[in-house]
């Protein structure tokens, strides 16, 4: 009888929030509405969801927030017993500033974590020769401008200055007990984004589109080999530099927001991710290239779908709800513990309260990770689980 290996991880993305390594909890108002925003974002957080939306600010809008993501992910290996894991804290923060220079011109800047993954498996984990710990974090600095050629059309564009950090720890070989390799590298990547919002008919329906270009990271850093038994020193490469190229996918978001009642907003987004650009990840060792390793991924391009709503109970209080269907891009034969993944169903709730120029937004998402079979030859089994996302964003506007 198969038993289940479970681990509880507090992490920035991967197995919790969005398929692949994407993070979409970048403002608590949107998080409470099922992470919609392509057509419905009209404040400084639009720098992430659709830069055209920053023209919705009156004069000034500032936001600062964070998300806490807790995941209970299970893996049922074939013919293995139960193992427990450890907590790995890594909450993604966000900050935005937008200023309206003119009725038709606005500018701003945002800082957020668009991609990330952070997992740690327990000591003695059956897949420890594939991954014991893995980490990816990217930090986006996104200067943005927006322009309205006419009252009912808004255009926005920005530059992505993205700093990335990559780390991976695994055991070297089953024949060399205890020997570890630790990879740690950093990179800068650059890209752009552009968006459009159109009111048709004005005040009742808004449609939007937002494109983010691919950002390529050429990670460089150190590969350290540790705890190698003296008899096996000659069998393990020396410490050296490594390189890894990872392309963060181009994305396209299409959205619609309707206002059937003065205090009610209903929104829907469909987001396309070019995960197909991630075919393999090759760790190239500089001194001993014969020991370089390729991780085959062969990810598939995917669409995910978001529904959300917001109702203004009063001028001060708003309540929100939403739903997300987010399929994994990982095929069964490459699903591995370095980037565990599964199809997700997200159920969202949120609320916002305004007091003068100040406001606070709270959000919660229940993330259901459906059974995801892995036929990876080195570690076949089934992944599943459940996650909880809690977000808080504080804002000031005038």
N, C-alpha and C positions, 0 to 999 in steps of 0.2 A: 504494500500500500504506500502511495506517495505521501510525503509530508510536505508542509509548506515552509519555505524560508521567508521570513518577514523582516522588514526593516523599516524603521520610522526615520524619516529624513526631513530636516528643515532646510529648504534649499531655494535657490533663486528661480529655477524654472524646471527644465527638462521633464521629469516625471510628474510634475504638478500642474503647471498652469497652461502652457500651450504646446502643441505637438512640436516635435523636433527639439530645438533649444530656444524657442521664442518666448518672450515674456510680454504679456499684454495687459498686466495690471499696473498701468502707468498713471492713473488718477482715480481716486475713490469714487467720484461721481460716475465715471464710465464703468468702473469695476462693478458697482451696484446695479448697473443696467446691462450686465452681460458683456462688458468690454466693447460696447458699440461706440462710435464716435466719428466715422467718416463723414456723415451728414449732420450729426447732432452736436458735435463739439463746437462751442462758441465762446470759449474762454482761452486762457493761456495754455491749457493742456492740449489744445488743438495742435500745438507744435509737434506732438507725437501722432495724434490721430488723423489730422488733416490740416496743414499749415494755413489753408485758406480761412479756417474758422477763427483765427485770432482777430479778424475784423469784427467779431461779435463783442469784443470788450468795449466798455464805455470810454474809458481813458487809460486806466492802468489795471492790470490784474497780475497778482503774484500768488504762486502756490508752492507748497512744500509738503511732502508726504512720504509714506513708506507702506510697504506691504509685508505681512508676516505669513509665510507659507509653510504649512505643516502637512506632511504626507505620510500615510501608512501604506507602504507599497509591499505587496506580497510577490514572492517568486516560488513556484513549485517545480523544483528540478526533478528530472527522471531518476528515481532510485536513490534519493538523498534524504537526510534527516533535517530536523528543524535547526535553524541558526538565527541568532538575533543580531541586530546592527546597532549603530550609534547615531546620535544626533549631530547634524552638521549645520550650524547657523549661517545664513547668508541672505538676509532680506534685501530686496531691491528697492532703492529709494528713488524719488523723482523730485525735480524742482523746475519751475517755469516762471518766466517773466515776459510780459507782453505790454506794449505801450502803443496807443493809437496816436500817430503823428498828425493825422488828418482824417477827415471823414472817409477818405478812400485809401488811406495808407496806414499800415501798422507794422511794427517790427517787434522781435522778441528773441529769446534764447531759452533752450531747454536742456536739462541734464537728466538722463535716465539710462536704464539698463535694458536694451532691446533684446539681448540674447544672453543666456546663462544656463549653467547646469552645475550641480554640486552634489555628489553622492559619495558615501563612504560605506563600505561593506565590512561586516564583522571579521575579526581575526579568525583564520581558518576557513573562510568562505570558499566554497567549492570552485568558484570562478576567479580565485585570486591571481591566477596566472594570466588572466585577461585584464582585470582591473581590480585593485583594492580600493583606491580612491581616485576620483576624477573631478576636475573643476574647469569650468569655462566661465569667464565673466567679461562682458563688454560694457564700456561706459561711453555713451554718446553725448557729445557737445554739439547742439543743433541750432546755430544761428538761423533766423527765419525772417522773411519779409512777406507781406501780403498786400494785394492791390485790388480795388474794385473798379473796373472800367465803367460799369453801370451799377445802379443800386442793387440789382437782383443777381449779379454775378460776382463771385469772389475768387481770386487766384492767389496761390501761395507757393513759396519755394524756399528751400533751405539747403545748407551744407552740412554733411555729416562728418564730424571729426571723431573717430572712434578709437578708443584705447582698449586693448584686449589683454587678458591674462589667461594662460593655459597651464594646467598641471595634471599629471597622471602618475599614479604610483601602482606598480604591480610586482608580483614575484617573478623572478627571472625564469626559473625552470624547475619542474618537479624533481629533477635529479640533483638540484643544488638547494637543499633545505635552508630557508631563512633568507636567501639572497634577494634583495630588492633593487629595483630601478626606479628612481624618482626623476620625473621631467618637470621643469618649471621654466616657462618662457613668457615673453611679452611681445606686443606688436602695436603699431599704429595703422589704421585703415581709414580710407577716405571715400566719400560718396555724396549723393545728393538725394533730395526728395522734392516732390511737387504735388500740389493738390488743387482741386476745383470744387466749389459749392455753387449751386444754382437754385434759386427759389422759383418753383413752378407749381401751381400759381403762387404768387408772392404771399408769404405769411402763412400758407397752409401746408405746402409740401416743399421739402428741400432734398435735392439729390446731390451726391458727392462722389468724387473719385480721388484716390491718393496713391501715388507710386513712390516706393523707396528703391533706389538702385542698389545693386550688389556691392558689398564691401568685402574686399579681400584682405585677409590677415596673413602675413608672413611671420609666424612666430619664430623667435630665436631665443635660445636659453641654454641651460645646463642639464646634462643627463648624468646623474650621480648614481653609482652602483654601490650599495651598502650591504653590510652584514654578510659578506661573502666568506665562506669557510676557507681557511688557508689552502687545503688541498685543491680547491676549485678556482683559485685566483687566475690561473692560466686559461680557464674556460670562459671567463667573463670579461667583457670589454672594459677598458679603463674609463675613468670619468672624462667627459668630453662635452663639446657643444653639439646641439641638435637644431634642426629646422623643421617646421611644419607649416604647410599652407592650408588655410581653412577659409572657404568662401561663404560669408553670411548671405543668405539668399535675397534676390530681388523680390519685392512684394507688391501686390496691387490690391487695394481695397475699394469696393463699391458699396455705397450706402444710400439709404433713403430715410428721411424723418418726416413724420406727418404730425399735424397739430389739430386733431378733430375737435378739441375743446380748448378754451383759452389756457387752462392750467395743465393740459395733458399733452405729453410728447410720446410718440411711439416710433421706434427706430429699428432698422434691420441692416446688418452689414454682411457682406460676403468677402472674405479675404483669401487671395491666392498667394501661395508661397512657392517659390522656385527651389524647393528642396532637392530637385533633380540635379542641381549643380554640385551636390555633395555625393560624389561617386565613391571616393576613397580618401582616407587620411593617412598620409605617409610620414612617419617619423624618420628623418634622415640623420644618421649619425655622421659627424664630420670626420672623425679620425678613423673609424672602422665602419665604412659604409656597408660592408657585407653583413653587418648585424642590424641594418635598418629594418623597420617593420612597417607593413602596410595594413591598415584596418579597413576592410572593405565594408562600405555602407550601402551604396546603391539606393539611396533614398528616392522616393517618388514625389513628384510635384503634387500638391494637395490644395484644396479649398476648405476653409472652415466657415461656419455660419453662426451668426449672433442675432438674437432678438432681445429687445429691451424696452422698458417704459419708465416714465417719470410722471408723477402727479403732484402738483403743488397744493398741498392741503391748506396752506395759508401763504401769505407773503414771506413768512420766515421758514416754514417747514415744507420739505419735499420728501416723498417716499419713492422708492425705485425697486425694480425687479427685472430679471433677465434670464436668458438661457443660451448656452453655447453647445454646438456639436463640433468637435475638433478631432478629426481622424489622424492617426499617426502616419508619418511618411516612411517609417522603417519597415522593410519587408521581413517576413518571418525568418528568412535564412541569414540575416545579418544582425538581428536583434541581440544585443549583448549587454553585459552589466556596466560597461563604461558609460553608455548613454541609454539607460532603461527607458522604455516608452510604451504607450498603450493608447487606444482610442479613449477620448474623454467626453463625458457629459457634465457640464457645469451648470449649477443652479445658483442664481445670484439674488441677493437682497441688499438694499442700501437705504440710506437716509441722509439728508443734508439740512443743516440749520444755519440761518443767516441772522446776524445781529449787527445791524448797521453795515459798516464796510467790511466786517469780518464774517467768515463762514467756516464751518467744519463739515466735512463729508465722511461718513462711515460706510464701509462695504464689507460684505461677506459672500464668499462663494464656496459651495459644496462641490467638490470635484470627484466624480465617480470614474475610476479607471477600469474599463471593461477588460475581460479576459483577453490577453494577447499572447498567442502561442509563438514560441521561438523554436525554430528547427536548426539553430546554429549547431554545427557538428560538435564543437568543443563544449557546449553547455545548453542542451535542449531543455525546454520546460515551458512554463506559463507564467506571465506577469499579470498582476491585477492589483487593485487597492482602492484607497479613498484619500482625498486630501481636503484641507481647509485653508482658505485664504481670507485674511483679515486685513483691511486697508483703512488708513486714516490719512486724510489730506486737509491741511489748513490753508485758507486762502484770504487774500485781502484785495478788494477792488474799489475803484472810485470812478 
